[in-house]
């Protein structure tokens, strides 16, 4: 039976690299991201369904859940879409609270809402959830307090879901530093270019999906 994956933030970076790998193995893909042109290009390459939009928007999440049902269910949900927050990265003492509220909606509440919308199907198919986290969730890096707080919250949600949902594998994955547009926004293009490419993380994710170890935190590298 063909397996189906929903990947958020799939137009570039790790989401795109994982989508390319799964497509090569015959997975049916539902891809979403905010950048419609880049997402459409990726979907055309893989023969995937592209639904552009913001996962923080409830109406868009409803569209995604409806597409999953129309495709017969879900085997894998990858919550990869993420915001960085205020740039340049500010200290917490001066962090704009309204920006932080938006960041929690994007990085914590949106992934949880997508899980809730698709959990029944994931249970039925004994599927898996991959929530992309960060070392900023567990380490104290100057300037990364807002982003790190959202990832720490996502990790705790993942941990509790792993306990509550024994029929669904839940992994929260720290991919390490990757050469992505987000990292470039945070530290500058020159420094970001020295980091490994996101494709180097894909084998770690593929091993999780194939071997299905127990739910838990996974650190790449």
Long-range contacts (C-beta under 8 A, 24 or more apart in sequence): 2-26, 2-27, 2-28, 3-27, 3-28, 3-75, 3-76, 4-28, 4-29, 4-30, 4-68, 4-71, 4-72, 4-73, 4-74, 4-75, 4-76, 5-29, 5-30, 5-74, 5-75, 5-76, 5-77, 5-78, 6-30, 6-31, 6-32, 6-64, 6-68, 6-74, 6-76, 6-77, 6-78, 6-114, 6-118, 7-31, 7-32, 7-78, 7-80, 8-32, 8-33, 8-55, 8-78, 8-79, 8-80, 8-81, 8-111, 8-114, 9-33, 9-80, 9-81, 9-82, 10-39, 10-42, 10-80, 11-35, 11-38, 11-39, 11-41, 11-42, 12-38, 12-180, 12-181, 13-80, 13-178, 13-180, 13-181, 13-182, 13-198, 14-80, 14-132, 14-175, 14-178, 14-180, 14-198, 14-201, 14-202, 15-78, 15-80, 15-81, 16-42, 16-198, 17-197, 17-198, 17-199, 17-201, 17-202, 18-78, 18-80, 18-202, 18-205, 19-46, 19-48, 20-45, 20-46, 21-202, 21-206, 22-76, 23-47, 23-48, 27-76, 28-71, 30-64, 30-67, 30-68, 30-71, 32-60, 32-64, 32-81, 33-81, 34-81, 54-106, 55-81, 55-106, 55-110, 55-111, 55-114, 56-102, 56-105, 56-106, 56-109, 56-110, 58-113, 61-110, 61-113, 61-114, 61-117, 62-117, 64-114, 64-117, 65-114, 65-117, 65-118, 68-118, 68-121, 69-121, 73-121, 73-124, 73-125, 74-118, 74-121, 74-122, 74-125, 74-127, 75-122, 75-125, 75-127, 75-128, 76-127, 76-128, 76-129, 76-130, 76-209, 77-114, 77-115, 77-118, 77-122, 77-127, 77-128, 77-129, 77-130, 78-129, 78-130, 78-132, 78-205, 79-110, 79-111, 79-114, 79-115, 79-129, 79-130, 79-131, 79-132, 79-154, 80-130, 80-132, 81-106, 81-110, 82-106, 82-107, 82-132, 82-182, 83-107, 84-147, 84-182, 84-185, 84-186, 85-146, 85-147, 85-150, 86-146, 87-185, 87-186, 88-143, 89-143, 89-144, 89-146, 89-147, 89-186, 90-143, 90-146, 91-142, 91-143, 91-145, 92-145, 92-146, 95-145, 95-146, 99-146, 100-146, 100-149, 103-146, 103-147, 103-150, 104-149, 104-150, 104-153, 106-150, 107-147, 107-150, 107-151, 107-153, 107-154, 108-150, 108-153, 108-154, 108-157, 111-154, 111-157, 112-157, 115-161, 119-165, 119-168, 122-168, 123-165, 123-167, 123-168, 126-167, 126-168, 127-168, 127-169, 128-168, 128-169, 128-170, 128-171, 128-208, 128-209, 128-212, 129-158, 129-161, 129-168, 129-169, 129-170, 129-171, 130-171, 130-172, 130-173, 130-205, 130-208, 130-209, 131-155, 131-157, 131-158, 131-170, 131-171, 131-172, 131-173, 132-172, 132-173, 132-175, 133-158, 133-172, 133-173, 133-174, 133-217, 134-174, 134-175, 135-174, 135-176, 135-219, 137-174, 138-174, 144-186, 155-217, 158-217, 159-217, 162-215, 162-216, 169-208, 169-212, 169-213, 169-214, 169-215, 170-215, 171-208, 171-215, 171-216, 171-217, 171-218, 172-216, 172-217, 172-218, 173-204, 173-205, 173-208, 173-217, 173-218, 173-219, 173-220, 174-217, 174-218, 174-219, 174-220, 175-201, 175-204, 175-220, 176-201, 176-219, 176-220, 176-221
